[in-house]
Amino acid sequence: MNYKVIIMYDKEYGGYVVDVPELNGCMSQGKTIDKALANVKDAIEGWLLVEKKHNRLEFNEIKELFVGEVAL
């Protein structure tokens, strides 16, 4: 299954943070985008395993995800 992810650079961490909005609280990080994406795959697998074990698989259905910018 494919999951949408949001990848953000965290200056304080000095690497990338990846959020999986369809899976509440599922996030990971890595110093490079490739490492962050590899780590989030592990996080997704772990998230699904734990949620299934506790019979609470709930997904936020996101049909479309737009990332934009707002200027003030």
C-alpha positions as CSV (number, residue, x, y, z in Angstrom):
1,M,0.0,0.0,0.0
2,N,1.2,3.5,-0.7
3,Y,1.0,6.3,1.9
4,K,1.4,10.0,1.4
5,V,4.2,11.6,3.3
6,I,5.2,15.1,4.1
7,I,9.0,15.7,4.2
8,M,10.3,18.8,6.0
9,Y,13.8,19.9,6.7
10,D,14.5,20.6,10.4
11,K,17.3,23.1,10.8
12,E,17.7,22.3,14.6
13,Y,18.0,18.6,13.9
14,G,20.0,19.1,10.8
15,G,18.0,16.6,8.8
16,Y,14.6,15.7,7.5
17,V,11.4,14.8,9.4
18,V,8.8,12.7,7.6
19,D,5.1,12.7,8.7
20,V,2.5,10.2,7.5
21,P,-0.7,12.1,7.9
22,E,-2.9,9.1,7.1
23,L,-1.5,7.3,10.2
24,N,-1.9,9.4,13.4
25,G,1.4,10.0,15.1
26,C,3.5,8.0,12.6
27,M,6.7,10.0,11.9
28,S,10.4,9.4,11.5
29,Q,13.5,11.3,10.6
30,G,16.9,11.0,9.0
31,K,19.9,13.2,8.1
32,T,19.2,12.7,4.3
33,I,16.0,12.4,2.5
34,D,16.8,8.8,1.5
35,K,17.6,7.9,5.1
36,A,14.4,9.6,6.3
37,L,12.3,7.7,3.8
38,A,13.9,4.4,4.7
39,N,13.3,5.1,8.3
40,V,9.7,6.1,7.8
41,K,9.1,2.7,6.0
42,D,10.1,1.0,9.2
43,A,8.0,3.4,11.3
44,I,4.9,2.6,9.1
45,E,5.4,-1.1,9.5
46,G,5.8,-0.7,13.2
47,W,2.8,1.5,13.4
48,L,0.6,-0.9,11.5
49,L,1.8,-3.9,13.6
50,V,1.1,-2.1,17.0
51,E,-2.3,-0.8,15.9
52,K,-3.4,-4.2,14.5
53,K,-2.3,-5.9,17.7
54,H,-4.5,-3.5,19.8
55,N,-7.4,-3.7,17.3
56,R,-7.4,0.0,16.6
57,L,-6.5,0.4,13.0
58,E,-7.9,3.9,12.1
59,F,-6.7,5.7,9.0
60,N,-7.2,9.3,8.0
61,E,-8.4,9.0,4.5
62,I,-6.5,11.6,2.4
63,K,-7.6,11.5,-1.2
64,E,-5.5,14.6,-2.2
65,L,-2.7,16.3,-0.5
66,F,-1.5,19.8,-1.5
67,V,1.6,21.5,-0.2
68,G,1.7,25.2,-0.9
69,E,3.0,28.4,0.3
70,V,1.4,31.5,1.7
71,A,3.1,34.9,1.6
72,L,2.3,37.7,4.0
